[in-house]
Amino acid sequence: MTLVLDASVASRWLSKDDSERDIAYANAVLERLTLPTERAHVPCHWSLEIANVAIRGERLGYIEGSMIELFLELLEDIDFQIDLEASTRAITDLMELARFYRLTPYDAAYLELAMRLSVPLATLDKDLRRAAEKAGVALT
């Protein structure tokens, strides 16, 4: 099984600063992605979003460097497929999706990828969840 993984989910694996419900959801997605049959598709900017969460948390003092190291080791066990098409679609498809669904272009990239691959989307972002539901994209 395959899904599109939003950075909002993966960032909860590093920082547990959220509701118990959101953390449980993120952990369920993680458990699923550690299975050998599972694959996570991400747009090309995903790693920058994740790095930003880690660096920002470290600078603000609520994430320690040792936690980041463990998090990076965790990511090594997941089969990530990095989609490079988001950068070529940014000016056309992504802008249209962002305008129509009132998303950032970054979030529109997740929606577009899930739509293009016809796979579920894993996200904790409320605006992105709402847009996915309107677009007929399944949510995990």
C-alpha positions as CSV (number, residue, x, y, z in Angstrom):
1,M,0.0,0.0,0.0
2,T,1.1,3.5,-0.7
3,L,0.3,6.9,0.7
4,V,1.3,10.6,0.4
5,L,2.9,11.7,3.7
6,D,2.5,15.3,4.8
7,A,5.3,16.8,6.9
8,S,2.7,17.6,9.6
9,V,2.5,13.9,10.4
10,A,6.2,13.1,10.3
11,S,7.0,16.1,12.5
12,R,4.9,14.6,15.3
13,W,7.3,11.7,15.4
14,L,9.9,14.2,16.5
15,S,7.9,16.6,18.5
16,K,5.1,15.3,20.6
17,D,3.8,18.8,21.2
18,D,0.2,18.2,20.2
19,S,-3.0,16.6,21.2
20,E,-3.0,12.9,22.2
21,R,-5.4,12.3,19.2
22,D,-2.9,13.8,16.7
23,I,0.0,12.0,18.2
24,A,-1.9,8.7,18.1
25,Y,-2.8,9.3,14.4
26,A,0.9,10.1,13.6
27,N,2.0,7.0,15.4
28,A,-0.5,4.8,13.5
29,V,0.8,6.2,10.2
30,L,4.4,5.4,11.4
31,E,3.5,1.9,12.3
32,R,1.9,1.4,8.9
33,L,5.0,2.8,7.1
34,T,7.4,0.5,8.9
35,L,5.8,-2.5,7.2
36,P,7.8,-3.8,4.3
37,T,4.9,-3.4,1.9
38,E,4.3,0.3,2.6
39,R,5.7,3.3,0.7
40,A,5.5,7.0,1.5
41,H,5.4,9.4,-1.4
42,V,6.5,13.0,-0.6
43,P,7.0,16.1,-2.7
44,C,10.5,17.3,-3.2
45,H,10.2,20.0,-0.6
46,W,9.3,17.5,2.2
47,S,12.8,17.1,3.5
48,L,13.1,20.9,3.8
49,E,9.9,21.1,5.9
50,I,11.2,18.3,8.2
51,A,14.6,20.0,8.6
52,N,12.9,23.3,9.4
53,V,10.8,21.6,12.2
54,A,13.9,20.0,13.7
55,I,16.1,23.1,13.5
56,R,13.4,25.4,14.8
57,G,12.6,23.1,17.7
58,E,16.2,22.8,18.6
59,R,16.7,26.6,18.5
60,L,13.6,27.1,20.7
61,G,14.9,24.5,23.1
62,Y,12.1,21.9,23.0
63,I,13.9,19.4,20.8
64,E,17.3,18.1,21.7
65,G,20.0,17.2,19.2
66,S,19.9,13.6,20.4
67,M,16.1,13.5,19.6
68,I,16.9,14.7,16.1
69,E,19.5,11.9,15.6
70,L,17.0,9.3,16.7
71,F,14.3,10.8,14.4
72,L,16.7,10.7,11.4
73,E,17.4,7.0,12.2
74,L,13.7,6.4,12.3
75,L,13.3,8.0,8.8
76,E,15.9,5.6,7.4
77,D,13.5,2.7,8.0
78,I,10.8,4.2,5.8
79,D,10.6,3.7,2.0
80,F,10.3,7.2,0.7
81,Q,9.6,8.0,-2.9
82,I,10.5,11.6,-3.5
83,D,8.4,13.2,-6.3
84,L,10.3,15.7,-8.3
85,E,7.3,16.8,-10.5
86,A,6.1,19.3,-7.9
87,S,8.8,21.8,-9.0
88,T,7.7,21.6,-12.6
89,R,4.0,21.8,-11.7
90,A,4.4,24.7,-9.3
91,I,3.5,27.5,-11.6
92,T,0.6,25.7,-13.2
93,D,-1.2,22.9,-11.5
94,L,-0.1,23.7,-7.9
95,M,-1.0,27.4,-8.2
96,E,-4.5,26.5,-9.5
97,L,-5.0,24.0,-6.7
98,A,-3.7,26.4,-4.1
99,R,-6.1,29.1,-5.3
100,F,-9.1,26.9,-5.6
101,Y,-8.7,25.2,-2.2
102,R,-7.1,28.1,-0.4
103,L,-3.9,26.3,0.4
104,T,-0.3,27.2,0.4
105,P,1.6,26.0,-2.7
106,Y,3.5,23.6,-0.3
107,D,0.3,22.0,0.8
108,A,-1.2,22.0,-2.7
109,A,1.8,19.8,-3.7
110,Y,0.7,17.1,-1.3
111,L,-2.9,17.3,-2.6
112,E,-1.7,17.2,-6.2
113,L,0.6,14.2,-5.6
114,A,-2.2,12.2,-3.9
115,M,-4.6,13.1,-6.7
116,R,-2.0,12.2,-9.4
117,L,-1.1,8.9,-7.8
118,S,-4.7,8.1,-6.7
119,V,-3.5,7.2,-3.2
120,P,-4.6,8.3,0.3
121,L,-3.1,11.3,2.0
122,A,-1.8,11.3,5.6
123,T,-2.0,14.8,7.1
124,L,-2.8,16.6,10.3
125,D,-3.3,19.9,8.6
126,K,-6.9,20.9,8.8
127,D,-7.0,23.0,5.6
128,L,-5.3,20.2,3.7
129,R,-7.7,17.6,5.1
130,R,-10.7,19.8,4.1
131,A,-9.3,20.3,0.6
132,A,-8.6,16.6,0.2
133,E,-12.2,15.8,1.2
134,K,-13.6,18.3,-1.3
135,A,-11.3,16.9,-4.0
136,G,-12.3,13.3,-3.3
137,V,-8.9,12.3,-2.1
138,A,-9.0,9.5,0.6
139,L,-7.5,10.3,4.0
140,T,-5.6,7.8,6.1
